[in-house]
């Protein structure tokens, strides 16, 4: 798993041709959080927006369930 995590760093370095030492710690921090969210099936962006500090404690909000359309609600009432 560690080799897989480092792969993203190598790809980023290859794409940009340079990788600034000042940014590497921030990149690795975000990469670690993203990988943790991915392995735990938690939404990365929602975790960041929640301002939670611990991925393990973060509980993903339940998905919104949309009511199914019934044939009656799907019909159009067009008056002449």
ChimeraX commands (.cxc) that place a marker at each C-alpha (Angstrom):
marker #1 position 0.00,0.00,0.00 radius 0.5
marker #1 position 2.90,2.35,0.67 radius 0.5
marker #1 position 4.19,1.85,-2.89 radius 0.5
marker #1 position 0.75,2.65,-4.26 radius 0.5
marker #1 position 0.62,5.84,-2.21 radius 0.5
marker #1 position 4.03,6.93,-3.49 radius 0.5
marker #1 position 2.92,6.33,-7.06 radius 0.5
marker #1 position 0.79,9.51,-6.97 radius 0.5
marker #1 position 3.80,11.53,-5.86 radius 0.5
marker #1 position 5.90,10.12,-8.71 radius 0.5
marker #1 position 3.16,10.88,-11.24 radius 0.5
marker #1 position 2.84,14.46,-9.99 radius 0.5
marker #1 position 6.62,14.95,-10.17 radius 0.5
marker #1 position 6.67,13.54,-13.70 radius 0.5
marker #1 position 3.84,15.80,-14.88 radius 0.5
marker #1 position 5.27,19.01,-13.45 radius 0.5
marker #1 position 8.96,18.20,-14.15 radius 0.5
marker #1 position 9.73,19.83,-10.79 radius 0.5
marker #1 position 8.35,19.51,-7.34 radius 0.5
marker #1 position 9.02,22.27,-4.85 radius 0.5
marker #1 position 10.25,21.14,-1.45 radius 0.5
marker #1 position 8.07,23.78,0.20 radius 0.5
marker #1 position 4.91,22.23,-1.25 radius 0.5
marker #1 position 5.73,18.57,-0.81 radius 0.5
marker #1 position 4.60,18.39,2.82 radius 0.5
marker #1 position 1.19,19.94,1.99 radius 0.5
marker #1 position 0.79,17.65,-1.01 radius 0.5
marker #1 position 1.67,14.56,1.01 radius 0.5
marker #1 position -0.73,15.56,3.79 radius 0.5
marker #1 position -3.63,15.96,1.34 radius 0.5
marker #1 position -2.62,12.77,-0.44 radius 0.5
marker #1 position -2.66,10.85,2.84 radius 0.5
marker #1 position -6.09,12.21,3.73 radius 0.5
marker #1 position -7.43,11.43,0.25 radius 0.5
marker #1 position -6.12,7.86,0.40 radius 0.5
marker #1 position -7.58,7.33,3.88 radius 0.5
marker #1 position -10.96,8.57,2.69 radius 0.5
marker #1 position -10.77,6.34,-0.37 radius 0.5
marker #1 position -9.92,3.22,1.64 radius 0.5
marker #1 position -12.76,3.94,4.08 radius 0.5
marker #1 position -15.29,4.83,1.34 radius 0.5
marker #1 position -15.75,8.34,2.69 radius 0.5
marker #1 position -16.13,11.42,0.46 radius 0.5
marker #1 position -12.87,13.38,0.44 radius 0.5
marker #1 position -14.39,16.79,-0.31 radius 0.5
marker #1 position -17.10,16.39,2.34 radius 0.5
marker #1 position -14.44,15.43,4.87 radius 0.5
marker #1 position -12.45,18.58,4.07 radius 0.5
marker #1 position -15.53,20.78,4.23 radius 0.5
marker #1 position -16.62,19.26,7.56 radius 0.5
marker #1 position -13.45,20.60,9.22 radius 0.5
marker #1 position -13.15,17.30,11.11 radius 0.5
marker #1 position -9.58,16.53,12.15 radius 0.5
marker #1 position -9.75,12.72,12.16 radius 0.5
marker #1 position -10.83,10.66,9.15 radius 0.5
marker #1 position -11.73,7.72,11.41 radius 0.5
marker #1 position -14.15,9.86,13.45 radius 0.5
marker #1 position -15.74,11.46,10.38 radius 0.5
marker #1 position -19.16,10.05,9.66 radius 0.5
marker #1 position -20.27,10.58,6.14 radius 0.5
marker #1 position -23.72,12.16,5.94 radius 0.5
marker #1 position -26.38,9.82,4.72 radius 0.5
marker #1 position -27.15,10.20,1.02 radius 0.5
marker #1 position -30.28,12.09,0.15 radius 0.5
marker #1 position -33.03,9.80,-1.05 radius 0.5
marker #1 position -35.17,11.19,-3.77 radius 0.5
marker #1 position -38.73,10.00,-3.95 radius 0.5
marker #1 position -39.48,7.94,-6.99 radius 0.5
marker #1 position -41.66,9.52,-9.59 radius 0.5
marker #1 position -45.02,7.89,-9.89 radius 0.5
marker #1 position -46.74,7.55,-13.26 radius 0.5
marker #1 position -49.39,10.01,-12.06 radius 0.5
marker #1 position -46.83,12.70,-11.16 radius 0.5
marker #1 position -45.03,12.18,-14.46 radius 0.5
marker #1 position -48.07,12.90,-16.59 radius 0.5
marker #1 position -48.47,16.41,-17.90 radius 0.5
marker #1 position -51.73,18.21,-17.34 radius 0.5
marker #1 position -52.09,20.36,-20.41 radius 0.5
marker #1 position -55.33,22.26,-20.63 radius 0.5
marker #1 position -56.65,23.34,-24.01 radius 0.5
marker link #1:1,2 radius 0.2
marker link #1:2,3 radius 0.2
marker link #1:3,4 radius 0.2
marker link #1:4,5 radius 0.2
marker link #1:5,6 radius 0.2
marker link #1:6,7 radius 0.2
marker link #1:7,8 radius 0.2
marker link #1:8,9 radius 0.2
marker link #1:9,10 radius 0.2
marker link #1:10,11 radius 0.2
marker link #1:11,12 radius 0.2
marker link #1:12,13 radius 0.2
marker link #1:13,14 radius 0.2
marker link #1:14,15 radius 0.2
marker link #1:15,16 radius 0.2
marker link #1:16,17 radius 0.2
marker link #1:17,18 radius 0.2
marker link #1:18,19 radius 0.2
marker link #1:19,20 radius 0.2
marker link #1:20,21 radius 0.2
marker link #1:21,22 radius 0.2
marker link #1:22,23 radius 0.2
marker link #1:23,24 radius 0.2
marker link #1:24,25 radius 0.2
marker link #1:25,26 radius 0.2
marker link #1:26,27 radius 0.2
marker link #1:27,28 radius 0.2
marker link #1:28,29 radius 0.2
marker link #1:29,30 radius 0.2
marker link #1:30,31 radius 0.2
marker link #1:31,32 radius 0.2
marker link #1:32,33 radius 0.2
marker link #1:33,34 radius 0.2
marker link #1:34,35 radius 0.2
marker link #1:35,36 radius 0.2
marker link #1:36,37 radius 0.2
marker link #1:37,38 radius 0.2
marker link #1:38,39 radius 0.2
marker link #1:39,40 radius 0.2
marker link #1:40,41 radius 0.2
marker link #1:41,42 radius 0.2
marker link #1:42,43 radius 0.2
marker link #1:43,44 radius 0.2
marker link #1:44,45 radius 0.2
marker link #1:45,46 radius 0.2
marker link #1:46,47 radius 0.2
marker link #1:47,48 radius 0.2
marker link #1:48,49 radius 0.2
marker link #1:49,50 radius 0.2
marker link #1:50,51 radius 0.2
marker link #1:51,52 radius 0.2
marker link #1:52,53 radius 0.2
marker link #1:53,54 radius 0.2
marker link #1:54,55 radius 0.2
marker link #1:55,56 radius 0.2
marker link #1:56,57 radius 0.2
marker link #1:57,58 radius 0.2
marker link #1:58,59 radius 0.2
marker link #1:59,60 radius 0.2
marker link #1:60,61 radius 0.2
marker link #1:61,62 radius 0.2
marker link #1:62,63 radius 0.2
marker link #1:63,64 radius 0.2
marker link #1:64,65 radius 0.2
marker link #1:65,66 radius 0.2
marker link #1:66,67 radius 0.2
marker link #1:67,68 radius 0.2
marker link #1:68,69 radius 0.2
marker link #1:69,70 radius 0.2
marker link #1:70,71 radius 0.2
marker link #1:71,72 radius 0.2
marker link #1:72,73 radius 0.2
marker link #1:73,74 radius 0.2
marker link #1:74,75 radius 0.2
marker link #1:75,76 radius 0.2
marker link #1:76,77 radius 0.2
marker link #1:77,78 radius 0.2
marker link #1:78,79 radius 0.2
marker link #1:79,80 radius 0.2
view
